[in-house]
Amino acid sequence: MSKFPNWIAGIGLGTVGVLGLAYYGAEWSVGPAPKYVAPEPVQVAEAKPAAPAGVADEKPDTPAKSDTILVSAAHADETPEPGPLGIGRPALQEEIDAWNLDVHPDGSGLPEGSGSVEDGEALFSENCAICHGEFAEGVDNWPELAGGDGTLADDDPVKTVGSYWPYLSTAWDYVHRSMPYGNAQTLSDDDVYAIVAYILYSNYLVEDDFVLSKENFLDVEMPNADGFVIDDRPQTEYPQWTGDPCMENCKETVEITMRASNLDVTPGVETEAEAEAQAGKDEATETVAAVEAPKAEDPAAAEPAVEEKPAAEGPDPQLVAAGEKVFKKCQACHEVGEGAKNKSGPELNGIVGRGIGSVEGFRYSKVFEAAHDEGRIWDAAALAEFLANPKSIMKGTKMSFAGLKKEAELDAIIAFLSSHGE
C-alpha cells in the first residue's frame, strides 16, 4: 500500500512535465520569435530604458538577437550594391588564355605553328580515321569531311569541309577545341595545322606538298565562301509567328513519312539495315571462299572444268556475284553501275581497259596524273597489282585502303568491275 501513492505521484509529475515541454516547445518552434519591447521610461532625469537580459549595460539601445535576425530577413530581398563579393581572385592571364580558344574567320585567335599534308595524313589516320575514314570519307553515320562537290542543290546534299563550310577557321577551331573524340585538346597546335591541311588535301583544295600555317591560312579559298547570307529571320519571319495563330484551312490528317529509327541517324547503334549489310559481308566471305577452295566432295573439285565460255559472254556470273560482295569495301568512296557519280573517289564504270586517271571532272592526285600522261591502262593485271597494295604501287595516292590480300577477292572484284562498261 505504501508504494501505490508514490506511483500515482510519479505519473502526475511526469504528465505535467511532458505538457510543459510540449507547450514551450510549440511556442519556440511554431510561434513568432519574441520581439524586444523597451519598457516605459522612468520619469527621472537622464533615465534610460532597462537593457534586456543578455545585452550589455553600455549598449542599452541594442535590440535582442532575435530582433536582429528579423531585421536582416526584412532586407534580404534588397539588391546588393555592385562590386566584388569578397571571394576568389582575379583570373591569371594564362588561365584566360587556356579558355580563350576561339578562332575567327579573319584569322584572329590563330596560334603560331604549321603542319604539312604528309604529317596530317599520319595524324588523321591515328586520331580521326576511326570515325571519319582513312581519307575523310566518313564511317557509318559519322560525318564525311571530304567530297560532296556540287551536291548542295541535290535533295540529299553532302555537306563537307570542301563542299559546304565557308570558313577554314571553323575547321581549325573545331579540331583544336573538340578533337579527337573522347580526348579533346590533346593535339598540339602544329598537329591541328597538319590535320586541317590533310582535310584540305582530301577535298582537292591544296596539293600533297602543301604546308598550312598562320601566315598562309587566309590564302586558302573555300569553295562555298559566298554560299551564305545574313540571317534576317528575326526581322522578316518572326513577326509572322507572334500574332494570333491561323486556325483555318488546316490539314485534315497528318501523315508520318519517316521515323528516326528508319533514318538511322545515331552513329554507333547497329540498325536492321546495318545488320543486313553485315550479313551480306559474311555471305560474300563464304562465296569468295567457295570460289577459292571448292569442297572436296564436290565432283567438280576433283578436276578442272574443261568447258570454257566464249569471251563474248563476259565474266563468270558466280565470280561477278562474289565481286559485288567484295565491292562493299569500296562503295564508301566509289560508285559503279547506272547513274554512278564521282565521290571522294572516281566512278568506276568501264574501268577495265580504261586509261589511268581519265575520268572527266575528277581531280586526281599527282601520281595518277603522271600515269595518265604516260598512257598507262587499267587492265586486269594493273588493277590486281594496285588493289593488292595501293600505296605501294601508287606512291602518294590519297587512297588509304590497305588492299585485298586474297587472290580470290582480287579475281572476284575485277570480274565485277569488268561487268560494268561505260
C-alpha positions in Angstrom: 0.0 0.0 0.0 2.9 2.4 0.7 4.1 2.2 -2.9 0.8 3.0 -4.6 0.7 6.8 -3.8 4.3 7.2 -4.9 3.5 5.6 -8.3 0.5 7.9 -8.8 2.5 10.9 -7.9 5.2 9.9 -10.4 2.7 9.7 -13.2 1.2 13.0 -12.3 4.6 14.8 -12.2 5.6 13.1 -15.5 2.4 14.2 -17.2 2.9 17.8 -16.0 6.5 17.8 -17.3 5.6 16.5 -20.7 2.8 19.0 -21.2 5.1 21.8 -20.1 7.8 20.8 -22.5 5.2 20.5 -25.3 3.9 24.0 -24.6 7.2 25.7 -24.5 8.5 23.7 -27.5 5.5 24.7 -29.5 6.0 28.3 -28.6 9.6 28.1 -29.6 9.3 26.2 -32.9 5.9 27.4 -34.2 5.1 30.7 -32.6 6.6 34.0 -33.6 10.1 34.8 -32.2 9.9 37.2 -29.2 10.5 40.8 -30.1 12.3 43.2 -27.8 10.0 45.9 -26.4 11.6 48.6 -24.4 10.0 49.4 -21.0 8.3 52.7 -20.4 11.0 55.3 -19.4 11.0 56.2 -15.8 10.4 59.9 -15.2 13.8 60.6 -13.9 16.4 62.9 -15.4 18.8 61.1 -17.8 16.8 57.8 -17.2 17.3 55.2 -19.9 15.2 52.1 -20.6 16.4 48.9 -18.9 18.5 46.7 -21.0 17.1 43.3 -21.8 18.7 40.2 -20.5 21.8 39.2 -22.4 22.6 42.7 -23.6 25.4 44.7 -22.1 24.5 47.7 -20.0 26.7 50.0 -22.0 24.6 49.4 -25.1 21.0 49.6 -23.8 19.6 50.5 -27.3 20.9 47.3 -29.0 18.0 45.0 -29.9 17.9 41.4 -28.9 19.5 38.8 -31.1 16.1 37.5 -32.4 15.2 41.1 -33.4 18.5 41.4 -35.4 17.6 38.2 -37.3 14.2 39.7 -38.2 15.8 42.9 -39.4 18.3 41.0 -41.6 15.5 38.9 -43.1 13.4 42.0 -43.8 16.3 43.3 -46.1 17.1 40.0 -47.8 15.2 40.9 -51.0 17.1 44.2 -51.5 19.5 44.3 -54.4 23.1 44.2 -53.2 25.4 47.0 -54.1 27.6 46.2 -57.2 31.1 45.2 -56.6 33.3 42.2 -55.8 31.8 39.6 -53.4 35.0 39.2 -51.5 35.7 35.7 -52.6 38.1 34.2 -55.2 40.7 36.1 -57.0 41.2 37.7 -60.5 42.0 35.1 -63.2 45.6 34.9 -64.3 46.3 35.7 -68.0 47.5 32.1 -68.6 44.2 30.9 -67.2 42.2 33.2 -69.5 44.3 32.1 -72.5 43.6 28.5 -71.7 39.8 29.1 -72.1 40.1 31.6 -75.0 40.3 29.1 -77.8 38.1 30.6 -80.5 39.5 31.4 -83.9 37.7 33.9 -86.2 37.2 34.0 -90.0 39.7 36.8 -90.2 42.4 34.6 -88.6 42.4 36.3 -85.3 43.0 33.8 -82.5 45.2 31.5 -84.5 48.4 30.5 -82.7 51.8 30.3 -84.3 52.6 27.0 -85.9 52.4 24.9 -89.1 51.7 21.4 -90.4 52.1 19.6 -93.7 49.7 17.4 -95.6 52.2 14.5 -95.2 52.2 14.8 -91.4 48.5 15.3 -91.3 47.8 12.1 -93.1 49.5 10.1 -90.4 47.9 12.1 -87.6 44.5 11.8 -89.2 44.8 8.1 -89.6 45.8 7.7 -85.9 43.3 10.1 -84.4 40.4 10.7 -86.8 40.0 7.8 -89.2 38.2 5.5 -86.9 35.1 7.8 -87.3 35.8 9.8 -90.4 37.5 7.2 -92.6 41.1 7.0 -93.8 40.6 9.8 -96.3 37.8 11.7 -94.7 35.0 9.8 -96.4 33.1 9.1 -93.2 32.4 5.8 -91.4 28.9 4.6 -90.9 26.9 7.7 -89.7 29.9 9.7 -88.6 30.4 12.9 -90.7 32.0 12.9 -94.1 34.7 15.6 -94.2 35.6 15.3 -97.9 33.6 15.1 -101.1 30.2 16.4 -101.9 31.3 18.9 -104.5 28.3 20.2 -106.5 25.7 18.4 -104.3 24.3 21.3 -102.3 21.4 21.7 -104.7 20.5 18.0 -104.5 17.7 16.5 -102.4 20.4 14.9 -100.2 23.4 17.2 -100.2 26.7 16.1 -98.9 27.9 18.8 -96.6 31.7 18.6 -96.0 34.5 21.0 -95.3 35.1 21.2 -99.1 31.5 21.5 -100.3 29.8 23.4 -97.6 31.9 25.2 -95.0 32.5 28.9 -95.8 35.5 29.5 -93.4 38.6 27.4 -92.8 38.7 28.9 -89.3 35.7 26.8 -88.3 37.6 23.6 -89.2 40.7 24.6 -87.3 38.7 25.8 -84.3 36.6 22.6 -84.1 39.6 20.2 -84.4 41.5 22.2 -81.9 38.7 22.5 -79.4 36.9 19.2 -79.6 39.0 16.5 -81.3 40.0 13.8 -81.1 36.7 12.4 -79.9 36.9 11.5 -76.2 40.4 13.0 -75.9 39.8 16.6 -76.8 42.6 19.3 -76.7 45.4 16.8 -76.6 46.7 17.8 -80.1 49.4 20.4 -80.4 48.9 23.4 -82.5 51.2 22.0 -85.2 49.2 18.8 -85.2 46.0 20.7 -85.7 47.5 22.6 -88.6 48.6 19.3 -90.2 45.3 17.6 -89.8 43.4 20.6 -91.3 45.9 20.6 -94.1 45.1 16.9 -94.8 41.4 17.6 -94.8 42.0 20.3 -97.4 44.0 17.9 -99.4 41.2 15.3 -99.2 38.9 17.9 -100.7 41.4 18.7 -103.5 41.8 22.2 -102.3 45.6 22.0 -101.8 48.4 19.8 -103.3 50.1 17.0 -101.5 53.2 19.1 -100.6 51.2 21.9 -99.0 52.1 23.2 -95.5 49.4 25.1 -93.7 50.5 27.9 -91.3 49.2 31.0 -89.6 50.9 33.1 -92.4 49.1 31.4 -95.3 45.9 30.4 -93.5 43.7 33.1 -95.2 45.2 32.3 -98.6 43.1 29.1 -98.8 39.9 29.7 -100.8 36.9 27.8 -99.6 34.5 26.9 -102.4 31.4 27.8 -100.6 32.6 31.1 -99.1 29.9 33.0 -100.9 27.2 30.5 -100.3 25.8 32.0 -97.1 23.6 35.0 -96.4 22.9 37.1 -93.4 20.2 35.6 -91.1 17.4 38.2 -91.3 14.6 35.9 -89.9 14.1 38.0 -86.7 13.1 40.8 -89.0 11.4 39.0 -91.9 9.8 35.9 -90.4 9.5 36.1 -86.6 6.8 38.8 -86.7 4.6 36.3 -88.7 4.6 33.9 -85.8 3.9 36.3 -82.9 0.3 37.2 -83.8 -2.8 35.1 -83.5 -2.4 31.7 -84.9 -4.2 30.7 -88.1 -6.9 28.2 -87.2 -8.4 27.9 -90.8 -7.9 25.6 -93.7 -5.9 23.1 -91.6 -5.0 19.7 -92.9 -7.5 17.0 -92.0 -4.8 14.3 -91.4 -1.1 14.3 -90.6 1.0 11.5 -92.2 4.2 10.4 -90.6 6.6 9.7 -93.6 9.7 8.6 -91.7 10.9 7.8 -88.2 14.2 8.4 -86.7 14.8 4.6 -86.3 14.4 4.2 -90.0 16.6 7.2 -90.9 19.4 5.6 -88.9 20.7 8.9 -87.5 22.6 7.7 -84.5 26.2 6.7 -85.0 27.4 3.6 -83.2 23.9 2.0 -83.0 23.5 -1.0 -85.2 20.3 -0.8 -87.2 18.5 -3.5 -89.2 20.0 -2.2 -92.4 23.5 -2.4 -91.0 22.8 -5.9 -89.7 21.7 -6.9 -93.3 24.8 -5.3 -94.7 27.0 -7.3 -92.3 25.1 -10.4 -93.2 25.9 -9.5 -96.8 29.6 -9.3 -96.0 29.5 -12.6 -94.3 27.8 -14.1 -97.3 30.5 -12.5 -99.5 33.2 -14.1 -97.5 31.5 -17.5 -97.8 31.1 -17.0 -101.6 34.7 -16.0 -102.1 35.8 -19.0 -100.0 33.8 -21.2 -102.2 35.4 -19.7 -105.3 38.8 -20.0 -103.8 38.6 -23.6 -102.5 35.8 -25.9 -103.8 34.7 -28.6 -101.4 36.4 -31.9 -101.7 33.2 -33.8 -102.0 32.1 -31.7 -104.9 32.7 -33.7 -108.1 33.8 -30.6 -109.9 36.6 -30.0 -107.4 38.4 -33.2 -108.4 39.2 -32.0 -111.8 39.2 -28.6 -113.5 36.4 -27.6 -115.8 37.2 -28.5 -119.4 34.4 -26.4 -120.9 35.3 -22.7 -121.3 32.8 -20.0 -122.0 33.4 -17.7 -125.0 34.9 -14.4 -124.2 31.9 -12.6 -125.6 29.7 -14.0 -122.9 31.5 -12.0 -120.2 32.9 -13.0 -116.8 31.7 -15.9 -114.8 28.3 -14.9 -113.2 29.3 -16.6 -109.9 32.5 -14.7 -109.8 30.7 -11.4 -110.6 28.3 -12.1 -107.7 31.2 -12.7 -105.4 32.9 -9.5 -106.6 29.7 -7.5 -105.9 30.0 -8.5 -102.2 33.7 -7.6 -102.1 32.9 -4.2 -103.7 31.1 -3.3 -100.4 34.6 -2.5 -99.1 34.9 0.2 -101.8 31.5 1.7 -102.1 32.1 4.3 -99.4 34.3 6.2 -101.9 33.4 4.7 -105.3 30.2 4.2 -107.3 29.6 1.8 -110.2 26.6 1.0 -112.3 23.8 3.1 -113.8 23.9 6.7 -112.6 27.3 6.3 -110.9 28.9 9.6 -109.8 32.2 10.7 -108.5 32.5 10.7 -104.8 35.8 11.0 -102.8 37.0 8.5 -105.5 36.1 8.4 -109.2 33.2 6.4 -110.5 34.4 3.0 -111.9 32.2 2.2 -114.9 34.3 0.9 -117.7 37.5 1.0 -115.6 38.8 -2.3 -117.0 40.6 -1.2 -120.2 40.3 2.5 -119.4 43.3 4.9 -119.1 44.5 5.6 -115.6 43.3 8.9 -114.3 40.9 9.5 -117.2 37.5 10.1 -115.5 36.3 13.5 -116.7 35.7 16.0 -113.9 37.6 14.1 -111.2 40.7 15.7 -109.8 43.4 13.1 -109.4 46.5 13.2 -107.2 49.8 13.8 -109.0 50.8 10.1 -109.2 47.7 9.3 -111.2 48.1 12.4 -113.4 51.7 11.2 -114.2 50.4 7.7 -115.0 47.8 9.2 -117.3 50.4 11.2 -119.1 52.4 8.1 -119.6 49.4 6.4 -121.3 49.1 3.6 -118.7 45.9 1.5 -118.8 43.8 -0.2 -116.1 44.0 -3.7 -117.4 43.2 -6.7 -115.2 46.9 -7.2 -114.2 47.4 -3.5 -113.3 44.1 -3.5 -111.3 45.1 -6.6 -109.4 48.5 -5.2 -108.6 47.1 -1.9 -107.4 44.2 -3.3 -105.4 46.6 -5.7 -103.6 48.7 -2.8 -102.2 47.5 0.7 -103.4 50.0 2.8 -101.5 53.0 0.8 -102.6 52.0 0.8 -106.3 50.9 4.4 -106.5 53.1 6.3 -104.0 51.3 9.5 -103.0 47.8 8.3 -103.7 45.1 9.5 -101.3 43.6 6.0 -101.3 44.4 4.7 -97.9 42.8 1.4 -98.4 45.0 -1.4 -97.1 44.4 -3.6 -100.1 42.8 -7.0 -100.8 45.2 -9.8 -99.7 43.3 -12.8 -101.1 43.7 -13.6 -104.8 40.2 -14.9 -104.9 38.9 -11.5 -103.8 41.0 -9.8 -106.5 39.7 -12.1 -109.2 36.1 -11.5 -108.0 36.2 -7.8 -107.8 37.9 -7.4 -111.2 35.2 -9.7 -112.7 32.6 -7.5 -111.1 34.1 -4.3 -112.4 34.6 -5.7 -115.9 30.8 -6.4 -116.0 30.1 -2.7 -115.8 31.0 -0.9 -119.1 30.9 2.7 -119.8 
